[in-house]
């Protein structure tokens, strides 16, 4: 029985594989990658590499075996048919008779367009008859802390989220939840609403940046239309800019506040505070 991680060289996938290596022998882990060269460091640690592409279902043939546990990390190409991509993986996993397929979804409260592909994939997974786990990941600290350059340059956090709050957590926290499911028992057909222990507002985020940098960083709320224009002006494709701005609209409505406590329960510890992620980002 292998533990198979798709998207294994992505931001989340690398955290998952690293944490799996702390719990199970490397030879029991299969990292699914598009480019073997990008997974060379994983192979060097004894992890089995499998080259496959969500967009080419034929590359998934023979990828899974009966009894495997699979983590399907959702595709990041929002300009592609992600539901078709995910369906190809689910179909291959079903044909092989895997023991469990865990999928990284979005919070059930999120109504933004970003969630549409996740809801559709969940329907496909439930209809497949496979034992499944829905890991409804909330927002990542890194969605903000990895993009501090313009914030520090202009001295402002610019969002269209109003006074809304976000229950974000570190990628490593969400990875730990996935590892708990993949290495544990009793998670079949479970749905976990995952988010950080503490919800924060963008005014509080700006205040934390100010505290840690010793500079005045303000929160400047703008409209969804204005944020869309800012993002496209920064070079993002218009559809992606609209999707990201739409998430801010959902934040303003409280849709990214996750109060279930599922994440800290699954990982057996408190989630990483936002302040800690800010500290780490400012060191880089």
C-alpha positions in Angstrom: 0.0 0.0 0.0 1.3 3.4 -1.1 0.4 6.9 -0.1 0.1 8.8 -3.3 0.4 12.6 -3.4 -0.6 14.5 -6.5 0.9 17.9 -7.2 3.8 16.9 -5.0 6.2 19.6 -6.1 3.7 22.4 -5.5 3.7 24.6 -2.4 1.3 22.4 -0.4 2.5 19.1 -1.9 6.0 19.7 -0.7 4.9 20.3 2.8 2.8 17.1 2.7 5.6 14.9 1.4 8.1 16.3 3.9 5.8 15.6 6.8 4.9 12.1 5.5 8.7 11.3 5.5 8.6 11.9 9.2 5.9 9.3 9.7 6.3 6.5 7.1 9.2 4.9 5.1 10.1 6.8 1.9 9.4 3.8 -0.2 5.7 3.9 0.8 5.3 7.4 -0.7 4.6 8.1 -4.3 5.0 11.7 -5.4 3.1 12.5 -8.6 4.8 15.3 -10.6 4.6 16.8 -14.1 8.4 17.3 -14.3 10.7 14.6 -12.8 13.5 17.1 -12.6 11.5 19.2 -10.1 11.1 16.2 -7.9 14.7 15.1 -8.0 15.2 16.1 -4.4 12.3 13.9 -3.3 13.7 11.0 -5.3 17.0 11.5 -3.6 15.3 10.9 -0.3 13.8 7.6 -1.5 10.4 8.8 -2.6 9.0 7.1 -5.7 8.3 9.6 -8.5 5.5 9.1 -11.0 5.2 11.5 -13.9 1.6 12.4 -14.8 -0.5 15.3 -15.9 -4.1 16.1 -14.9 -4.6 17.3 -18.5 -3.5 14.0 -20.0 -5.7 11.2 -18.5 -3.7 8.5 -20.2 -0.7 9.4 -18.1 -2.7 8.3 -15.0 -2.9 4.7 -16.2 -1.2 2.4 -13.7 -0.6 5.3 -11.3 -2.6 3.9 -8.5 -3.0 0.4 -7.0 -5.6 -1.3 -4.9 -5.4 -0.3 -1.2 -3.5 3.0 -1.9 -4.4 6.2 0.0 -4.4 9.2 -2.4 -4.2 12.9 -1.8 -5.7 14.8 -4.7 -4.4 18.3 -4.4 -6.7 20.6 -6.4 -5.2 21.9 -9.6 -4.0 25.5 -9.6 -4.8 26.3 -13.3 -8.0 28.3 -12.8 -8.0 29.0 -16.6 -8.3 25.2 -17.3 -11.2 22.8 -16.7 -10.2 21.9 -13.2 -13.3 19.7 -12.7 -12.3 17.6 -15.7 -8.7 17.4 -14.4 -9.9 16.2 -11.0 -12.4 13.8 -12.5 -9.6 12.1 -14.5 -7.7 11.4 -11.3 -10.8 10.2 -9.5 -11.7 7.9 -12.4 -8.2 6.4 -12.4 -8.3 5.9 -8.6 -11.7 4.2 -8.8 -10.5 1.9 -11.5 -7.5 0.9 -9.3 -9.6 0.3 -6.2 -7.8 2.7 -3.9 -8.7 2.6 -0.2 -9.2 6.3 0.2 -9.1 9.5 -1.8 -8.7 12.8 0.1 -9.3 16.0 -1.8 -8.2 19.5 -0.9 -11.4 21.6 -1.3 -12.7 25.0 -0.1 -14.7 25.9 2.9 -18.4 25.0 2.7 -19.3 28.6 3.5 -17.5 30.0 0.5 -19.8 31.1 -2.3 -17.2 32.9 -4.4 -16.5 31.7 -7.9 -13.3 30.1 -6.7 -15.4 27.5 -4.9 -17.4 26.4 -7.9 -14.8 23.9 -9.2 -14.4 22.5 -5.7 -18.1 22.0 -5.2 -18.4 20.3 -8.6 -15.4 18.0 -7.8 -16.9 17.1 -4.5 -20.0 15.9 -6.3 -17.9 13.8 -8.7 -16.1 12.3 -5.8 -19.2 11.4 -3.8 -20.8 9.9 -6.9 -17.7 7.8 -7.6 -18.4 5.5 -4.7 -14.8 5.8 -3.5 -14.1 6.2 0.2 -13.3 9.9 0.4 -12.2 12.6 2.8 -13.0 16.2 2.0 -10.3 18.5 3.3 -12.0 21.9 3.0 -9.0 24.1 3.3 -9.5 27.7 4.4 -7.2 30.5 3.3 -3.4 30.3 3.7 -1.4 32.9 5.6 1.0 32.7 2.7 -1.6 34.1 0.3 -0.7 37.4 1.9 2.7 37.0 3.5 4.4 35.8 0.3 3.4 39.0 -1.4 4.7 41.7 1.0 6.9 43.6 -1.4 4.1 45.9 -2.8 2.6 46.3 0.7 5.9 47.5 2.1 6.7 49.6 -0.9 3.4 51.5 -0.7 2.9 51.3 3.1 -0.6 49.9 2.6 -2.6 46.7 2.7 -5.1 47.1 -0.2 -8.1 44.7 -0.1 -11.8 44.7 -1.0 -12.7 42.9 2.2 -14.2 45.7 4.3 -14.2 44.7 7.9 -14.4 41.0 7.1 -12.3 38.5 9.0 -10.2 35.5 7.8 -9.5 32.2 9.7 -6.2 31.6 7.9 -3.5 29.1 8.8 -0.1 28.1 7.5 0.3 25.8 4.6 2.2 23.5 6.9 -0.9 23.3 9.1 -3.1 22.2 6.3 -0.4 19.7 5.2 -0.4 18.2 8.7 -4.1 17.7 8.5 -3.7 15.8 5.2 -0.9 13.7 6.7 -3.1 12.9 9.7 -5.8 11.6 7.4 -3.4 9.7 5.1 -1.6 8.0 8.0 -4.6 7.5 10.3 -7.8 5.6 10.4 -11.5 6.4 10.5 -11.6 9.3 8.1 -13.6 7.6 5.4 -16.5 9.7 4.0 -15.6 12.5 6.4 -15.8 16.3 5.7 -13.4 18.6 7.6 -13.9 22.3 7.6 -10.3 23.6 8.1 -9.2 27.0 9.3 -7.0 28.7 11.8 -7.8 29.1 15.4 -7.9 32.9 15.3 -9.7 35.0 12.7 -8.2 38.4 11.9 -9.2 41.5 10.0 -7.0 43.3 7.4 -6.8 46.3 9.8 -5.3 43.9 12.4 -3.0 42.5 9.7 -1.8 45.9 8.8 -1.2 46.7 12.5 0.9 43.5 12.8 3.0 44.5 9.8 3.5 47.9 11.4 4.5 46.4 14.7 7.0 44.0 13.1 8.5 46.4 10.6 8.5 49.6 12.7 6.8 51.4 9.8 3.3 52.7 9.4 1.4 50.2 7.3 -2.3 51.2 6.7 -5.3 49.2 5.7 -6.8 50.8 2.6 -10.2 49.2 1.8 -11.3 49.5 -1.9 -14.2 48.3 -3.9 -14.2 44.9 -5.7 -14.1 46.7 -9.0 -11.1 48.8 -7.9 -9.2 45.8 -6.6 -9.9 43.9 -9.9 -8.4 46.9 -11.8 -5.4 47.0 -9.5 -4.7 43.3 -10.0 -5.0 43.5 -13.7 -2.8 46.5 -13.7 -0.2 44.4 -11.9 -0.3 41.9 -14.7 -2.8 39.3 -13.6 -5.2 38.0 -16.3 -8.6 39.5 -16.0 -10.4 36.3 -15.1 -8.0 35.5 -12.3 -8.1 39.1 -11.0 -11.9 38.8 -10.9 -11.8 35.5 -9.0 -9.4 36.9 -6.4 -11.4 40.1 -5.9 -14.5 37.9 -5.6 -12.9 36.1 -2.7 -12.5 39.5 -0.9 -16.2 40.1 -1.4 -16.8 36.8 0.3 -14.4 37.7 3.1 -16.5 40.9 3.7 -19.5 38.6 4.2 -17.7 36.4 6.7 -17.4 33.4 4.4 -13.8 32.7 5.3 -14.3 32.5 9.0 -14.0 28.8 9.9 -14.9 28.1 13.5 -15.2 24.3 13.5 -11.9 23.7 15.2 -11.3 20.7 12.9 -7.8 21.8 11.9 -6.3 22.0 15.3 -8.1 18.8 16.3 -6.7 16.9 13.3 -3.1 18.1 13.8 -3.2 17.8 17.6 -1.9 21.3 18.3 -2.9 25.0 17.9 -2.6 26.4 14.4 0.2 28.7 13.4 -0.5 32.3 14.4 -0.5 34.9 11.6 2.1 36.9 13.5 4.5 34.0 13.2 4.0 33.8 9.4 4.6 37.5 9.1 7.9 37.1 11.1 9.0 34.3 8.8 8.2 36.2 5.7 10.0 39.3 6.8 13.2 37.3 7.3 13.2 36.1 3.7 
